[in-house]
């Protein structure tokens, strides 16, 4: 009699598929945690080199630089992304990825680029925080307006809970870095900043490698997509620098604005793509291609521009010293002076007291 019971054993092909999915899960999970731990450690490093006084320092031009950076990132950057999608003839999925990326706020990783370029770090951090808060309204507005050229099927909204979590991910590590600097002093804080800033490279190198092993198909795209991933940050760096120089800001502030507006937060872009396009695997793959590629190209471009800004700064210093501001701690000289004063007070120079005998009176004559 033929056995009609169901076969409960898995075929080799099903076993391979399950093992592959399990590997994808572990690799993507590891990539996720490495990315966010790297962000936290890098922002802790940036907190170790800034000061509360930077917000009120006139040399930093905080209010003017934040307004210029937010205006460019909120208005011009989405239009640049839209123009690239049209010029490069991207398809529907690739165009949606370009628009989402161009609408995303400034990445907190820009502060590391500003640090390497010897710019004003507090400007980059401020632009990341303000643009993240504004993205709750800007992302759905610009996506609904710009994506109509290709499709009206999708709606992308930045959930307030995700935006609030992104703000905390910036604020808490930076505040802990400030606290470390206050407790342990500037010298230890600067050393800690140099060490912890390397967490940025751990995150941006290991995370794409793990994603490439788990999802190699996400990195397979046409040359138009690779070109768009390269040109979008480049346009932000270049246009941000020209706009800042137009408003006569110090070069260190200009470099901070340039590096900030040219560094969109690709982590938020990936999160939005996963949330709103996961139902269609083909659409998700088309959107993820650009976002995965830019996770490789953007850190390389940002580092090159930061080193270039450091070289250009020397030229501006020779041209006009007023073009640059001092981003070092303002109270360093005061601390050195205070130490000298205490040393002088503790060990005053010896003073010789001479007694004159011109008015001595002879006792016999008296």
Wavefront OBJ file of the C-alpha trace (Angstrom):
o trace
v 0.000 0.000 0.000
v 1.329 3.403 -0.948
v 2.213 5.714 1.891
v 0.097 8.865 1.482
v 1.392 10.653 4.597
v 2.991 14.073 3.977
v 6.730 14.281 3.716
v 7.896 16.242 6.733
v 11.557 16.285 5.782
v 12.882 19.329 3.962
v 14.413 19.008 0.533
v 18.030 20.169 0.042
v 16.870 23.222 -1.882
v 14.536 24.255 0.938
v 17.294 23.740 3.482
v 19.679 25.906 1.472
v 17.010 28.601 1.183
v 16.339 28.587 4.917
v 20.058 28.729 5.715
v 20.488 31.604 3.280
v 17.616 33.558 4.843
v 19.017 32.896 8.305
v 22.411 34.180 7.167
v 20.789 37.290 5.673
v 18.999 37.930 8.957
v 22.128 37.644 11.093
v 24.261 39.738 8.744
v 21.648 42.498 8.390
v 21.111 42.554 12.160
v 24.858 42.825 12.771
v 25.114 45.595 10.181
v 22.263 47.480 11.860
v 23.801 47.399 15.331
v 27.320 48.151 14.104
v 26.002 51.217 12.254
v 24.165 52.684 15.210
v 26.899 51.874 17.717
v 29.378 53.533 15.356
v 27.171 56.620 15.156
v 26.881 56.783 18.950
v 30.632 56.440 19.556
v 31.486 58.969 16.825
v 29.012 61.508 18.239
v 30.435 60.940 21.724
v 33.809 61.878 20.239
v 32.335 65.050 18.737
v 30.856 65.977 22.104
v 34.348 65.797 23.584
v 35.607 68.647 21.382
v 32.708 71.111 21.430
v 31.707 73.508 24.174
v 28.455 75.039 25.382
v 30.050 78.438 24.776
v 30.181 77.677 21.045
v 26.460 78.388 20.753
v 26.962 82.004 21.829
v 30.381 82.543 20.234
v 30.087 85.281 17.621
v 33.041 83.872 15.690
v 31.065 80.687 14.994
v 28.155 82.619 13.367
v 25.744 79.972 14.631
v 22.432 81.625 13.790
v 23.483 82.698 10.296
v 25.158 79.398 9.436
v 22.203 77.303 10.641
v 19.720 79.398 8.639
v 21.830 79.115 5.464
v 22.398 75.388 5.884
v 18.759 74.588 6.663
v 17.538 76.722 3.768
v 19.802 74.930 1.306
v 19.058 71.454 2.649
v 15.307 72.056 2.825
v 14.802 73.789 -0.544
v 17.685 73.343 -2.956
v 18.839 69.804 -2.145
v 15.474 68.152 -2.991
v 15.390 70.083 -6.266
v 18.934 68.942 -7.059
v 17.916 65.336 -6.445
v 14.876 65.765 -8.676
v 17.010 67.299 -11.426
v 19.490 64.415 -11.273
v 16.687 61.880 -11.544
v 15.385 63.621 -14.660
v 18.771 64.183 -16.311
v 19.989 60.620 -15.680
v 16.666 59.129 -16.885
v 16.217 57.029 -13.753
v 13.321 54.612 -13.669
v 10.469 54.849 -11.169
v 12.138 52.988 -8.301
v 15.522 54.650 -8.766
v 13.906 58.092 -8.996
v 11.972 57.513 -5.776
v 15.210 56.514 -4.042
v 16.922 59.673 -5.295
v 14.074 61.896 -4.100
v 13.899 60.223 -0.671
v 17.649 60.593 -0.217
v 17.613 64.246 -1.287
v 14.748 64.982 1.131
v 16.404 63.287 4.108
v 17.992 65.401 6.852
v 21.686 65.968 7.411
v 23.508 62.888 8.663
v 25.212 63.226 12.070
v 28.256 61.633 10.431
v 28.886 65.037 8.815
v 30.326 66.169 12.157
v 33.156 63.661 11.716
v 33.895 65.049 8.256
v 33.915 68.581 9.691
v 36.263 67.402 12.442
v 38.706 65.938 9.905
v 38.473 69.133 7.852
v 39.173 71.312 10.915
v 35.856 73.103 10.548
v 33.377 74.248 13.181
v 31.970 70.963 14.480
v 29.097 72.557 16.388
v 27.685 73.883 13.091
v 27.518 70.387 11.600
v 25.873 68.948 14.717
v 23.335 71.778 14.865
v 22.389 71.314 11.218
v 21.927 67.580 11.793
v 19.599 68.152 14.746
v 17.524 70.972 13.214
v 17.159 69.276 9.825
v 16.117 66.015 11.504
v 13.368 67.817 13.403
v 12.121 69.546 10.239
v 12.183 66.340 8.191
v 8.918 65.208 9.777
v 7.151 67.709 7.511
v 9.631 68.177 4.684
v 9.952 64.517 3.659
v 6.225 63.918 2.945
v 5.861 67.360 1.315
v 8.752 67.076 -1.123
v 8.171 63.415 -1.913
v 4.505 63.998 -2.743
v 5.398 66.974 -4.949
v 8.453 65.623 -6.769
v 7.515 61.961 -7.204
v 4.427 62.837 -9.268
v 6.596 62.943 -12.383
v 6.991 59.143 -12.124
v 4.195 57.794 -9.924
v 1.454 58.702 -7.453
v 1.150 55.232 -6.010
v 3.371 55.680 -2.972
v 3.308 58.041 -0.004
v 6.353 58.430 2.245
v 5.961 59.935 5.698
v 8.611 60.432 8.362
v 6.978 58.962 11.499
v 7.329 61.324 14.487
v 8.473 58.424 16.672
v 11.356 57.657 14.290
v 12.267 61.342 14.055
v 12.276 61.652 17.846
v 14.449 58.553 18.143
v 16.877 59.971 15.587
v 17.112 63.193 17.615
v 17.898 61.231 20.781
v 20.565 59.277 18.916
v 22.280 62.591 18.202
v 21.673 64.363 21.502
v 22.503 61.674 24.078
v 25.993 60.631 22.839
v 26.944 64.276 22.230
v 25.796 65.253 25.728
v 27.793 62.386 27.230
v 30.853 63.634 25.362
v 30.358 67.105 26.806
v 30.037 65.586 30.280
v 33.228 63.577 29.793
v 35.079 66.735 28.796
v 33.784 68.577 31.850
v 34.786 65.786 34.234
v 38.142 64.706 32.789
v 39.380 67.934 31.207
v 40.234 69.049 27.703
v 43.418 67.062 27.134
v 41.815 63.696 27.885
v 38.700 64.708 25.961
v 40.716 65.549 22.851
v 42.555 62.236 23.065
v 39.247 60.425 23.480
v 37.870 62.274 20.441
v 40.781 61.119 18.280
v 40.313 57.514 19.363
v 36.509 57.358 19.208
v 36.262 59.168 15.883
v 37.674 55.993 14.319
v 34.365 54.312 15.137
v 33.027 56.176 12.125
v 35.271 54.184 9.801
v 34.391 50.927 11.534
v 30.710 51.612 10.879
v 30.983 52.823 7.276
v 33.358 50.041 6.231
v 32.036 46.961 8.022
v 28.335 47.734 7.617
v 28.344 47.888 3.766
v 30.508 44.754 3.650
v 27.976 42.819 5.728
v 25.123 44.157 3.603
v 27.005 43.220 0.449
v 27.408 39.637 1.669
v 23.766 39.396 2.728
v 22.214 41.219 -0.235
v 24.707 41.376 -3.125
v 21.896 42.133 -5.561
v 21.368 45.550 -3.954
v 24.748 46.714 -5.251
v 24.079 45.650 -8.845
v 22.806 48.705 -10.729
v 23.180 50.614 -13.968
v 25.854 53.270 -14.384
v 23.149 55.949 -14.129
v 22.531 54.932 -10.511
v 26.240 54.978 -9.656
v 26.560 58.407 -11.259
v 23.622 59.758 -9.271
v 25.073 58.348 -6.025
v 28.340 60.142 -6.778
v 26.953 63.483 -8.007
v 24.302 64.135 -5.317
v 26.767 64.581 -2.411
v 29.225 66.350 -4.689
v 26.613 68.941 -5.666
v 25.781 69.513 -2.018
v 29.441 70.015 -1.074
v 30.104 72.414 -3.928
v 26.876 74.468 -3.802
v 26.948 74.651 0.001
v 30.460 76.075 -0.088
v 29.609 78.695 -2.717
v 26.451 79.772 -0.892
v 28.290 80.140 2.412
v 31.123 82.116 0.859
v 28.553 84.381 -0.797
v 27.320 85.408 2.662
v 30.891 86.221 3.793
v 31.131 83.557 6.474
v 34.533 82.396 7.783
v 35.969 79.551 5.801
v 35.797 77.079 8.696
v 32.070 77.765 8.964
v 31.693 77.473 5.182
v 33.381 74.075 5.160
v 31.107 72.878 7.976
v 27.967 73.942 6.077
v 29.271 72.409 2.855
v 30.068 69.043 4.419
v 26.749 69.007 6.283
v 24.378 69.713 3.383
v 26.278 67.274 1.172
v 25.831 64.388 3.631
v 22.217 63.168 3.615
v 21.213 60.633 6.243
v 21.161 57.398 4.243
v 20.188 55.427 7.362
v 16.864 57.277 7.569
v 16.420 56.808 3.806
v 16.874 53.039 4.166
v 14.476 52.946 7.088
v 11.796 54.774 5.080
v 12.325 52.509 2.065
v 11.956 49.397 4.213
v 8.814 50.747 5.845
v 6.946 51.869 2.708
v 8.241 49.620 -0.114
v 8.718 46.240 1.573
v 5.451 44.819 0.193
v 6.856 44.717 -3.345
v 10.232 42.962 -3.446
v 11.100 44.274 -6.914
v 10.339 47.870 -5.914
v 12.318 47.510 -2.698
v 15.320 46.194 -4.615
v 15.136 49.076 -7.090
v 14.992 51.625 -4.291
v 17.691 49.950 -2.204
v 20.207 49.921 -5.060
v 20.922 53.662 -4.885
v 20.823 53.731 -1.079
v 23.251 50.819 -0.801
v 25.662 52.315 -3.330
v 25.704 55.713 -1.655
v 26.613 54.061 1.654
v 29.939 53.286 -0.064
v 30.538 56.394 -2.164
v 29.431 59.074 0.320
v 31.962 58.351 3.116
v 34.777 58.311 0.562
v 33.670 61.615 -0.977
v 33.168 63.232 2.421
v 36.635 62.268 3.600
v 38.245 63.541 0.378
v 36.409 66.864 0.657
v 37.322 67.276 4.328
v 41.019 66.799 3.564
v 40.696 69.162 0.607
v 39.081 71.801 2.820
v 41.999 71.548 5.219
v 44.406 72.328 2.365
v 42.253 75.138 0.982
v 42.038 76.693 4.432
v 45.773 77.404 4.379
v 45.289 79.290 1.114
v 42.484 81.377 2.640
v 44.604 82.110 5.711
v 47.381 83.475 3.511
v 44.863 85.450 1.477
v 43.129 86.976 4.478
v 43.481 85.824 8.111
v 40.005 87.219 8.799
v 38.533 84.504 6.570
v 39.121 81.916 9.285
v 37.947 81.653 12.841
v 39.489 79.761 15.717
v 37.553 76.615 16.559
v 39.727 75.748 19.510
v 38.474 76.058 23.034
v 38.310 79.692 23.921
v 39.193 79.128 27.543
v 42.444 77.258 26.894
v 44.551 80.395 27.224
v 42.664 81.399 30.341
v 43.422 78.034 31.914
v 47.133 78.331 31.077
v 47.221 81.840 32.474
v 45.498 80.711 35.649
v 48.047 77.940 36.130
v 50.904 80.397 35.746
v 49.347 82.757 38.248
v 48.910 79.988 40.808
v 52.524 78.892 40.375
v 53.703 82.455 40.844
v 51.596 82.868 43.947
v 52.830 79.610 45.443
v 56.519 80.409 44.993
v 57.101 84.175 44.889
v 60.589 85.352 43.956
v 62.833 86.132 46.932
v 63.135 89.787 47.865
v 66.280 91.156 49.452
v 65.715 93.743 52.180
v 68.555 96.182 52.676
v 68.727 98.285 55.828
v 70.455 101.616 55.550
v 72.823 102.704 58.364
v 73.074 106.369 57.401
v 70.850 107.418 60.281
v 72.420 105.269 63.010
v 73.097 107.334 66.180
v 76.233 106.869 68.151
v 75.298 106.053 71.765
v 78.390 107.800 73.162
v 77.449 111.085 71.507
v 73.914 110.747 72.788
l 1 2 3 4 5 6 7 8 9 10 11 12 13 14 15 16 17 18 19 20 21 22 23 24 25 26 27 28 29 30 31 32 33 34 35 36 37 38 39 40 41 42 43 44 45 46 47 48 49 50 51 52 53 54 55 56 57 58 59 60 61 62 63 64 65 66 67 68 69 70 71 72 73 74 75 76 77 78 79 80 81 82 83 84 85 86 87 88 89 90 91 92 93 94 95 96 97 98 99 100 101 102 103 104 105 106 107 108 109 110 111 112 113 114 115 116 117 118 119 120 121 122 123 124 125 126 127 128 129 130 131 132 133 134 135 136 137 138 139 140 141 142 143 144 145 146 147 148 149 150 151 152 153 154 155 156 157 158 159 160 161 162 163 164 165 166 167 168 169 170 171 172 173 174 175 176 177 178 179 180 181 182 183 184 185 186 187 188 189 190 191 192 193 194 195 196 197 198 199 200 201 202 203 204 205 206 207 208 209 210 211 212 213 214 215 216 217 218 219 220 221 222 223 224 225 226 227 228 229 230 231 232 233 234 235 236 237 238 239 240 241 242 243 244 245 246 247 248 249 250 251 252 253 254 255 256 257 258 259 260 261 262 263 264 265 266 267 268 269 270 271 272 273 274 275 276 277 278 279 280 281 282 283 284 285 286 287 288 289 290 291 292 293 294 295 296 297 298 299 300 301 302 303 304 305 306 307 308 309 310 311 312 313 314 315 316 317 318 319 320 321 322 323 324 325 326 327 328 329 330 331 332 333 334 335 336 337 338 339 340 341 342 343 344 345 346 347 348 349 350 351 352 353 354 355 356 357 358 359 360 361 362 363 364 365 366
